[in-house]
Amino acid sequence: MNGRSFRVGSVRLDARSEGEIIETVAAWARDRARSGDAVATRTVCFVNAWSIASASRDEDFRRAINECDLSVVDGVPPAWVGRRLAGTPCDRLSGPDLMHRLLTAPEHSDLTHFVYGGDAEALARLDFRYSAGGTRRPRRIVGTFSPSLGDPRPDEEASFLARLEETRPDILWVCLGTARQEKWMARMKSRLEVPVMAGVGAAIDFLSGGKRRAPRWLQRPGLEWLFRLATEPRRLWRRYLVGNILFARLATAALLRRRERGTDV
């Protein structure tokens, strides 16, 4: 990747177009097929306003984002800030959207996928939705694993690693929730032989049909957070209200620093 990145607070994000993100991740996923050997694992994080606010107060979370291979902007406000700070195209792309695209696009039908996280029932729905259909529909999800809550037991981790070695997927989708999944990927990166790991949060719930996403007319102007807050207020009020205020402070400070250096924003 080239160096078109910017920072909000102390969190690094990469300014990329949507097409560039998709093609880069797909190309990384094909590295093993091209070389025929084990490849170094690359990690992809999706960073929204809440991630930035949380990482500003969580050193391990911040380090996991800053040391990942691709820090994707997820959300209209961070993308707006990114275009001004980086001075280049900066599209927003969510983890569930990238996952859906790579699971369904004909040009990426050669890629295989493993999904880690969520409960067994949701994983079964997801597997059926994207991999059922016999020869008419190639089996793209080659494995799933539902971990227990909290830290994994040694036997559970060994079972997962064995499944991963057996299935040899091109992409591992990690669905453990914000911060936990990024820290998990940073910890496991050196232990896995998978070309790409991407932390995609609630993708299992959305893509399996377990939860509704906001309508496109709310997603386009960046109001998906309002839809989610309305549907899960007790769980999400702090994330969206407190988190958005902290993000706004950090973003404003970043824009002011850029202006003080004599660059228009």
HUQUI-V282951 format. One record per pair of residues at least 12 apart in sequence whose ideal C-beta (glycine too) atoms are under 10 Angstrom apart, sorted by the first residue. I is the first residue (numbers start at 1). J is the second residue. Records with the same first field share a line. If there is no record, write none. Layout:
# HUQUI-V282951
I->J + J
This chain:
# HUQUI-V282951
1->14 + 16 + 20 + 24 + 28 + 42 + 69 + 70 + 71
2->14 + 15 + 16 + 20 + 88
3->15 + 86
4->16 + 20 + 82 + 86 + 87 + 88 + 89 + 90
5->66 + 70 + 71 + 82 + 85 + 86 + 88
6->71 + 73 + 78 + 81 + 82 + 83 + 84 + 85 + 86 + 87 + 88 + 90 + 254 + 258
7->52 + 66 + 82 + 85 + 86 + 250 + 254 + 257
8->47 + 49 + 51 + 52 + 53 + 55 + 56 + 73 + 77 + 78 + 81 + 82 + 85 + 247 + 250 + 251 + 252 + 253 + 254 + 255
9->52 + 53 + 55 + 56 + 57 + 62 + 246 + 247 + 249 + 250 + 251 + 253 + 254
10->52 + 55 + 56 + 59 + 62 + 63 + 65 + 66 + 250
11->45 + 47 + 51 + 52 + 53 + 54 + 55 + 56 + 61 + 62 + 65 + 66 + 71 + 78 + 247 + 250 + 254
12->45 + 47 + 55 + 62 + 65 + 66 + 67 + 68 + 71
13->45 + 47 + 51 + 52 + 65 + 66 + 70 + 71 + 72 + 73 + 74 + 78 + 79 + 81 + 82 + 85 + 86 + 90
14->44 + 45 + 47 + 68 + 69 + 70 + 71 + 72 + 73 + 82 + 86 + 90
15->71 + 73 + 79 + 82 + 83 + 85 + 86 + 87 + 88 + 89 + 90 + 91
16->70 + 71 + 72 + 73 + 82 + 86 + 88 + 89 + 90 + 91 + 93
17->88 + 89 + 90 + 91 + 93
18->72 + 89 + 91 + 92 + 93 + 97 + 98 + 101
19->89 + 91 + 93
20->70 + 89 + 91 + 93
21->44 + 46 + 70 + 72 + 73 + 91 + 92 + 93 + 97 + 98 + 101
22->93 + 97 + 98 + 101 + 102 + 105 + 107 + 108
23->107 + 108
24->42 + 44 + 69 + 70 + 72 + 196
25->42 + 44 + 69 + 70 + 72 + 93 + 98 + 101 + 102 + 108 + 111 + 170 + 171 + 195 + 196 + 198
26->98 + 101 + 102 + 105 + 107 + 108 + 110 + 111 + 170 + 171 + 196
27->195 + 196
28->40 + 41 + 42 + 44 + 69 + 70 + 170 + 171 + 195 + 196 + 198
29->42 + 102 + 108 + 110 + 111 + 112 + 113 + 169 + 170 + 171 + 172 + 194 + 195 + 196 + 198
30->108 + 110 + 111 + 170 + 195 + 196
31->170 + 195 + 196
32->168 + 169 + 170 + 193 + 194 + 195 + 196
33->110 + 111 + 112 + 170 + 195
34->195
35->195
37->193
38->168 + 192 + 193 + 194 + 195
39->193 + 194 + 195 + 196
40->69 + 189 + 190 + 193 + 195
41->69 + 172 + 185 + 188 + 189 + 190 + 191 + 192 + 193 + 194 + 195 + 196 + 197
42->68 + 69 + 70 + 189 + 194 + 195 + 196 + 197 + 198
43->64 + 65 + 67 + 68 + 69 + 70 + 71 + 172 + 174 + 182 + 185 + 186 + 188 + 189 + 192 + 196 + 197 + 198 + 199
44->68 + 69 + 70 + 71 + 72 + 95 + 98 + 171 + 173 + 174 + 185 + 196 + 197 + 198 + 199 + 200
45->61 + 64 + 65 + 66 + 67 + 68 + 69 + 70 + 71 + 72 + 74 + 95 + 178 + 181 + 182 + 185 + 186 + 197 + 198 + 199 + 200
46->65 + 68 + 70 + 71 + 72 + 73 + 74 + 75 + 92 + 93 + 94 + 95 + 96 + 97 + 98 + 178 + 181 + 182 + 198 + 199 + 200 + 201 + 203
47->65 + 68 + 71 + 72 + 73 + 74 + 75 + 78 + 178 + 182 + 199
48->72 + 73 + 74 + 75 + 76 + 77 + 78 + 79 + 92 + 94 + 95 + 178 + 201 + 224 + 225 + 239 + 243 + 244 + 247
49->74 + 75 + 76 + 77 + 78 + 81 + 222 + 225 + 239 + 240 + 243 + 244 + 245 + 246 + 247 + 248 + 250 + 251
50->74 + 75 + 178 + 179 + 225 + 236 + 238 + 239 + 240 + 242 + 243 + 244 + 246 + 247
51->65 + 71 + 74 + 75 + 78 + 178 + 179 + 182 + 199 + 201 + 239 + 243 + 247
52->65 + 75 + 77 + 78 + 81 + 243 + 246 + 247 + 250 + 251 + 254
53->239 + 242 + 243 + 244 + 245 + 246 + 247 + 248 + 249 + 250
54->178 + 179 + 182 + 239 + 243 + 246 + 247
55->178 + 179 + 182 + 250
56->246 + 247 + 249 + 250
57->246
58->179 + 182 + 183
60->179 + 182 + 183 + 186 + 187
61->178 + 179 + 180 + 182 + 183 + 186
62->179 + 182
63->182 + 183 + 186
64->179 + 181 + 182 + 183 + 184 + 185 + 186 + 187 + 189 + 199
65->179 + 182 + 183 + 186 + 199
67->182 + 186 + 189
68->182 + 185 + 186 + 189 + 197 + 198 + 199
69->189 + 196 + 197
70->196 + 198
71->182
72->91 + 92 + 93 + 94 + 95 + 98 + 198 + 199
73->86 + 90 + 91 + 92 + 93 + 94
74->92 + 93 + 94 + 95 + 96 + 97 + 98 + 200 + 201 + 224
75->92 + 93 + 94 + 222 + 224 + 225 + 244 + 247
76->92 + 219 + 220 + 221 + 222 + 223 + 224 + 225
77->92 + 222 + 225 + 244 + 247 + 248 + 251
78->90 + 92 + 222 + 247 + 251
79->91 + 92 + 93 + 222
80->92 + 222 + 251
81->247 + 248 + 250 + 251 + 252 + 254 + 255 + 258 + 265
82->251 + 254
83->265
84->251 + 254 + 255 + 258 + 259 + 263 + 264 + 265
85->251 + 254 + 255 + 257 + 258 + 263 + 265
87->258 + 263 + 264 + 265
92->219 + 222
94->200 + 201 + 202 + 203 + 206 + 213 + 219 + 224
95->173 + 174 + 175 + 181 + 198 + 199 + 200 + 201 + 202 + 203 + 206
96->173 + 175 + 200 + 201 + 202 + 203 + 204 + 205 + 206 + 207 + 213
97->200 + 203 + 206 + 207 + 213 + 219
98->171 + 173 + 198 + 200 + 203
99->113 + 115 + 126 + 130 + 171 + 173 + 175 + 198 + 200 + 203 + 204 + 206 + 207
100->130 + 200 + 203 + 206 + 207
102->140 + 170 + 171 + 173 + 196 + 198
103->115 + 126 + 129 + 130 + 131 + 140 + 141 + 171 + 173 + 207
104->130 + 137 + 140 + 207
108->140 + 170 + 171
109->137 + 138 + 140
110->138 + 140 + 170
111->138 + 140 + 169 + 170 + 171 + 195 + 196
112->138 + 139 + 140 + 141 + 142 + 143 + 167 + 168 + 169 + 170 + 171
113->127 + 130 + 131 + 139 + 140 + 141 + 142 + 143 + 144 + 167 + 169 + 170 + 171 + 172 + 173 + 196
114->141 + 142 + 143 + 144 + 145 + 160 + 163 + 164 + 167 + 168 + 169 + 170 + 171 + 172 + 173 + 174 + 194 + 197
115->127 + 130 + 141 + 142 + 143 + 144 + 145 + 146 + 169 + 171 + 172 + 173 + 174 + 175 + 200 + 203 + 204 + 207 + 208
116->143 + 144 + 145 + 146 + 147 + 160 + 163 + 164 + 172 + 173 + 174 + 175 + 176 + 181 + 184 + 185 + 188 + 197 + 199 + 204
117->144 + 145 + 146 + 147 + 173 + 174 + 175 + 176 + 177 + 180 + 181 + 184 + 199 + 200 + 201 + 202 + 203 + 204
118->144 + 145 + 146 + 147 + 173 + 175 + 176 + 202 + 203 + 204 + 205 + 208 + 210
119->146 + 147 + 204 + 205 + 210
120->144 + 145 + 146
121->146 + 208 + 210
122->144 + 146 + 175 + 202 + 204 + 205 + 207 + 208 + 209 + 210 + 211
123->141 + 143 + 144 + 145 + 146 + 175 + 204 + 208
124->144 + 146 + 208
125->204 + 205 + 207 + 208 + 209 + 210
126->141 + 144 + 173 + 175 + 203 + 204 + 205 + 206 + 207 + 208 + 209 + 210
127->139 + 140 + 141 + 142 + 143 + 144 + 208
128->141 + 208
129->141 + 207 + 208 + 209
130->207 + 208
131->144
140->169 + 170 + 171
141->167 + 169 + 173
142->163 + 164 + 166 + 167 + 168 + 169 + 170
143->160 + 163 + 164 + 166 + 167 + 168 + 169 + 172
144->163 + 167 + 173 + 175 + 204
145->159 + 160 + 161 + 163 + 164 + 172
146->160 + 175 + 204
147->159 + 160 + 175 + 176 + 184
149->176
150->180
151->184
152->184 + 188
157->188 + 191
160->188 + 192
161->188 + 191 + 192 + 193
164->188 + 191 + 192 + 193 + 194
165->192 + 193 + 194
167->194
168->193 + 194 + 195
169->194 + 195 + 196
170->194 + 195 + 196
171->194 + 195 + 196 + 197 + 198
172->185 + 188 + 192 + 194 + 195 + 196 + 197 + 198 + 199
173->196 + 197 + 198 + 199 + 200 + 203 + 204 + 207
174->188 + 197 + 198 + 199 + 200 + 201 + 203
175->198 + 199 + 200 + 201 + 202 + 203 + 204 + 205 + 207
176->199 + 200 + 201
177->199 + 201 + 202
178->199 + 201 + 202 + 239 + 243
179->199
180->199 + 201
181->197 + 198 + 199 + 200 + 201
182->199 + 201
183->199
184->197 + 199
185->197 + 198 + 199
186->199
202->228
211->228 + 231 + 232
212->227 + 228 + 231
213->227 + 228
214->226 + 227 + 228 + 230 + 231
215->227
225->239 + 240 + 241 + 243 + 244
226->240
228->240
229->241 + 244
